[in-house]
Each structure stands twice: as C-alpha cells, then as structure tokens.
Amino acid sequence: MLRPTFEREDALMAAGHAPVAGCDEAGRGPLAGPVVAAAVILDPACIPDGIDDSKKLDAGRREALFAAILACAEVGVALAPPARIDRDDIRQASLWALAQAVAALPRRPAHVLTDGRDLAPCGCPGTAVIKGDALCLSIAAASIVAKVVRDRLMCGLDALAPGYGFAGHKGYPTAAHRRALEALGPCDHHRRSFAPIRGAVAASVAGQEPGR
C-alpha cells in the first residue's frame, strides 16, 4: 500500500532549501462552511508515526495525529469563508487560503510542496504534487490538520444553524443535507454560488411569491 514518505523534503533540504512546508486544504466539495487550508513544517527529528492522507484515516486517528503534529511541528492554518468562495470561486478561494496558511507559519519556508496541480501564490518557490497527500509526509500532515480543523468548525456550525445536520455530513451534499435544504432553505453558511444552493434559493423565492 502506498504511504507518504519524507523523500522530497529530504532532497530539497539536502540541496539547501530549508525549511520545507507541505500544504493542503479540506472542504472544496461541500455545499456549506469554509474551505480550510493548513501548512506544516515537519521536524525531521520528530515526525509522528502513522501520518497518512487524511482520507485514509478515521476520525479518532486523525484527532490523535493532529495533536501529535501540533506538539512537534510548525503549523499555519487559514480559511476562506463562503462569502469569499462565492466571490472568487472555490479554486481561487482555496489557493488564497493556502497562501494565507503558509504566511501564518512561524518561519517563512524556503520551498512549499502543495497538493494538486496548482501552486499556492505564497511568494516562495514551490512544487505542486499530484496526489501529494498520499506521497509527501509534509502534505499528508497538512491534510490531517486541515481536515480536523474543518470538521471541528462544522460541528460548531451545527449548534449555530440547527436542523441542517452539519455535525454529521460536514456540509457535503448527502441525501440528509439535501432534505434539510428542501425543508429549511439555505442558511448564511451555505455557498450560494454552488448549483444545488442556487437551486434551493430559487425554490425558496418561488415559494414566497404571491399566488404560489
């Protein structure tokens, strides 16, 4: 089974590019809530065991690794709220959040490894790594941080906007979420530029029109 390694980070540091940060985001696909980005500089002498792509880990393991990463790594976190996503589109909002997460690190990295095809505009050299969360330990660590932070935020939104089930589906377009949208209409935490939310807004407005 493919597991992330520290080979890319080691090669960059051996070439004089230190520190190296990995960055990733969570929450591009949901209909609600922010996209959360994280940047992580791992300490080569203190890398927690078991770091992997966050999608391969259950919630309990992610929480344990999140605590271990915070204990021995440098971490920056940023988020792009629904308003920015609606204004800029999800791709641009995600790249902006990634750049903000890198800027939030205690030290400016000499090189940034970013998951995916796009480089975050963080003002320093970088490499986009397709499936980076499955290949690079620094990116995998960032994927864990971003996922845990976003899941916690969505649990908080569940209390602020009861009835939508955010604590369960985390804003993803599940059947339960779609039923809640039909019953309640969108709330302030929904991404109104996303097609299902545009449709829910239109249906809500139509239902309020005189004679309907």
Helices and strands as residue ranges (DSSP letters): H 7-14, E 20-26, E 35-41, G 54-56, H 59-72, E 74-80, H 82-88, H 90-103, E 111-115, E 126-129, H 132-135, H 137-160, H 166-169, H 175-184, H 195-208
